[in-house]
Amino acid sequence: MFEEKIREFEKNLYHKTPPYSSRNWGHNMHSLCSYQGKLKPAIAHHLVREFTEPGWRILDPLSGSGTIPLEAALQGRTAYSNDLMELAYTLSLAKVGWGDWSDAMNVRNDLMCFIEENKSDQDITRYSDWGFNGMVPEYYHDDTYREILCAREYMQDNPAKTWDRSLVYSCVLHLLHGNRPYALSRNSHPVTPFKPTGEFEYRSVEKRLDEKMERVRKSMENTSHTAGITTNQDYKDLNYTDLDAIITSPPFANSTRFYIANWMRNWMCGWEPEDFMARRGDFIEKQQKKSMDVYSDFLEKSVEWLRPGGRLILHTGKTSKTNMAFEIINRAPSDLRLIHSFDESVAGGEKFGIRDQGATTDHQYTFFERV
């Protein structure tokens, strides 16, 4: 039955047919915060729907912005998400946890009081000589920048270890840069902060945060959601057992460096300039450039996490230089039985409304079963 469903999925590619093929398809919580390298929600939706059952325990150990765990939670599965990067952890927790809205409002009120009491003390020359696409202060009116520095300080003093904090912080992170009035920045890009243009205009954190949170509140109403668990650690340190499925999309080879592409939001989550050099070796996208043997460890951990008969489903990217599925399959231990693997061409596709000029030529789907 598992293999039959895979063959049907390969034949039909449900995410490429209406309404799933729409660029904006999916629950509004998928748009909680822009994130470079986010998996298309329709793909996550169908991987969960077709290959798992309600009530199953599903892990994404490299959860990124939480797309797969959110789809699992929306479909009645218990989602376990994990990511080493604080930004990704914050977004995943906000999408998987789902608590009482009044708690989120309490965090919002506390944050705004902190900003009001401390904004006049902020040094707006901080980070005036640092940034990847322009210096940080170039993005904001001075008064807006003071409020952002306050919010950043508040987030560092009150880490995103609870759903209510992660929800409010995710909203703030979304507002950091963009090309529409909702954004706090001068004109930039909502996903990757390109060097800003246009006039400096004061934009209140409070006004835009309240508008964003109200949109989020409405999106959560009347939605069935199974709360899960989110962690912030190296996947090697996870100690799960007897999971029903692992569904994940590791960083594509020769593609996005998540810690750089999301640099401003990482900075907002507490990264300092030196961290972008010092910490890069911690992440699998850097490690796999040295050797794809990193997936030997990953597959061994997957065996530990899964129950017998449990499923490992990988969504990877193929380039002219690297066939990720091939490399992973050749490193699979005997405890993982390969069921099927196939490629889906994405040449000439669109990404964020522009032609994708990246290195990825195919998306790959690889399905294992724990022996």
N, C-alpha and C positions, 0 to 999 in steps of 0.2 A: 504493500500500500504506500509506504514512504517513497519508494522509487517511482511508482506510478504517478504520484502527485508531483514529484520533481519533473518528470517528463511532461506533464500537462502544463506546469509552470513555464518550462522552457519553450513549449510550443506557443503558449498564449501571451506570455509576458504581460500579465494583467495591468501592471503599472503604466503600460504604454497605450492603454485604451481609455476612452472617456468613461467616467469623469476623472479617473485617476491620473490621466496624462496632463491635466491642467497644472500649470506652474504653481498655482496657489491651493491645490487640493490638500485637504487634511484639516484636522482640528486646529483651532486658532492658537492653542498652546504650543504648537510647533513653531509659531512665530514669536514666542516670548522674547527672544533676543537673537539678533542676527549673529551668524557664526560661520566663519570661513571653513569650508570642507564638510558642511552638514549633509548627511545622507538624505536623499529625497524621501519624504514621509510615505509616499505611496509604495515605495519598495519595502520599507520597514513594515508597513501595514500588511502586505501580502505575505511576506516571510513569516510573520507571526500568525496570520490567519490560516495559511495553507499547511503549515508544518508544525503547529503546536495546538494544544487543546486548552479550553478554559480550566482554570485551576492549576495549571502547570507553573512550576518555578523556573523562570528564565533569567539568565545572566547575560549582561553585556559588560565584559571586563574592561573595554576600551570605549566607554559610552559617549565620549564627545559631548555634544549638546543635548544628549538624552533622547534622540529620535526613536531608537528601537525600544528602550524601556517605556517611553510614553505610550507607544503603540501597544505594547504588551499590557500595560495598566488599563488602557481604554478598552481592551478586549478581554478583560477578566482574568488575566494571568498575573501572578505575583512577580513583579519586576525587581531584579537586583542589578543596580548599575554601579559602575566604578570608573573613576578616571583620576590620574595622577595630577593633572593640571587643575588648579583651583577654579579657574573660569568654567571649565567643563563640569567639574563637580557641582558648582553652584547652580548651573543651568539644569543639570540632571536631577538634583535634589528638588528643585522647584517644580519639575514636571512629574516626578515620581511620588513625592511625599504627600501633597495635598492635605492641608490641615484646616483649621478654623480661620475664616477670613478676618475675624476680629483681631486675631493675633497678628496678622500681617499689617493691619491698620495701626496697631500699637507700635510696631516697629517703624512704620512710616512716620508716626507722630514723634517718636523719640529721635529719629534721624533728623527731621525738620527742626526740632528744638536745638539739636546739636549744631546744625548748620547756622541757625540764626544767632546762637550764642558765640560762635567761634569764627565766623567768616571774616570778620574785620582783622583777625590776627594772622591770617594766612599770608605767606610769602609767595607772591606771584612770580618771583624770579626763579623759583624752584623748577627744575627740568627745562630751563630756557635754552639749554645747550644739548638737549637730548630728544630723540624721536627717530622714527624710521622713514616716515614720509612727511617731513616737516617736523619742527619742534613742537612739543605738546602745547605750550601756551599760544602757538600760532592758530590753534583751532578755536579759541574762545575769546569772547569779551572778558576783560579783566574781572568784572563782578561775577560773571558766570564761572570763571576759572576758580575764584575764591570758594564758591559753593561746591564745586567739584572736588577741590582739595579737601574740604571739610568732609564730604561724603566718603572720600577715600580713607581718611583718617578714622571715621566712624566704622567703616567696614573692617579695617584692620583691628580696631579695638574690640569689635563684636563679630568674631568669625562666623561664617555661614555654616553653622552646624545644625541649624533647625530649619524646618520648611518655611516658616514665616520670614526669617531673615533672607533665606535664599530667594524667595519670591520677590521681595522688595529690591534686593540687590540686582536680581536679573533684570528688573524693569529699569533700574538706573543704568546698568551696563548697556542696555539696548539704546538708551537715549544719547550715549556718548558722542556718536558721530552719524551723519547721514546727509541726505540731500533734500529733506523735506522739513517743514516747520516743527515737526515733533522733536527733531534732534537739537541737542544743546550746542552743537558745533556750527561753524561756518560751513558753507557748502562742501561736502565731501562725499564719500560712498558709504552706504549703510553696512556693508559687509566687511570690506577691508578699508581702513582709513587712508585714503589717498590725500595728498597734500591739499589743504583747504583753499578755497577761493571765496571772493565776495566780501561784503562789508562785515565789520565787527558789530554785533548786535547783542545786547544783554538778553539772555534767555533764562528765565527762572527755572531752577530745578523743581521747585514745589509744583508749579503749574503743570509742567510736562509729566512729572511723576504721577500726579493725581489723574491726569488724562489717561496715561498708560495703564495704571492700576485699575481704573474703571473698565477699560476694555478687557483686561484680563479677568476681572471679576465676572463680567457678563459671559465670557467664553467658558467659564467653569460651571455656570449655572446649568442645572438639569443634565449633567454629564455623568454617566456611570464610569467609575474609576476605582481600580483596586490599588490601594496604597502599597508601596514597596519599600526597599531599603537602598540607600545610596552611600557609597564609601569613597574616600579620597586617599588612595594609596597605590603603590606599585602592584600591578596585577599578580606578581609573583608571591605577594604576601596574603592573598585571599585564601580563606580556609573553608570554602563551601564544599559540601558533599551531597551526593544524591540529587543533583539538579536534573530537571527533565530536559533542558535545552540550553545551549549557548548560541546566541545569535549576535554577531559583531561584524563591524566593518573596519578593519585595521587601516592605518594610514596607507594610502596608495604609494607604490614605489615611484621615485622620481617626481613626486608631486608636492602637495601642500606641506609646508612646515607650520604646523598649527600654532606653535609658540610665537612665531614671527607674524604670520598672517593675521592673528588676533592680538597684536602687540598692545594696542591701547587698552583693550579690555583686560588683558593680563596685567598691565601696569595698574589699572584701577583695582584689581584684586590683590594688589600688594607687591607685585614684582618691582624690583629696582633695576636700573639699567644694567648693572653687572650680572643680574640673574639670567639675562638673555644669552650670555656666553657660558656662565658657570653651570646652568641647569640643562642645557640642550642635550647633553649626553644621557640624561635620565629618560628620554622619551624614545619610544619605539621607532618613530619616523627617522630619527638620527641613527639609532642602532642598526636598523636594517640597511642603511647605506654602506656600513662596514661589512655586514654579512647577514644573509637571510637565515643564518643559523639561529637567530633570535627566535624564530618560529619553532625550533625544536623544543625549547623551553616552554613556549606557549602551548604547544600541543600536549606536552607531558602534563602541564597543569590542567588542561582541559579534561584529560583522562581522570585526574583526581577529583575534579568538580562534578563530573557527570555520573549518573546512575547507569548500570548496565541497560542498554537499549536507548540511552539518552542521545540527543542529537547535537551535533556541532555544525553550524551553518555559517559560512564565511562569505562576505561580500568584499571582493578585492578589485584592484585595478591592474590592467595589463598595459605595458608600454612597449615601444619598439626594442627597448633594452632589457626589460624585465617581465617575465611571465610569473606573476606572484602565485597563481594557483598551482602551477607546475612545481615551483620551488617548495611550496607548503606541502603538497601531496607527497613529494619525495622525502620529506622529513617526518611524515606521520608515523607514530609508533604502531606496533602490531595491535594494540588495544583499540585503535580507531580504524574502522572499516570504511573505506571510501565507497559511497553509494553512487555518486555521479558528480560531474563538474562540467560547466559549459560557459561559453563567452557570449556577451551581448555587445555588439558594436555600438559605440557612442561617438564615432567620428563625425565631426560636423555638427554636433549637438550644441545646445545653448546652455549657458550657465549664468545665472543672475542677469538674464536679459541680454547678454552679449555672447558672441561666438566664442566657444571655449577653445583657446589656443594652447591648452595644457598638453602634457605629455601622454595622458591616458587615451588609449585607443579603444579599449574594451572594458566593460564591467564583467567580473567573473563571479560565478556562484558555485561554491563547493560544499558538498554535503557529506558529512561523516556520521557514522553511528558507533556509539561506544559498545565494544564487544563485552 
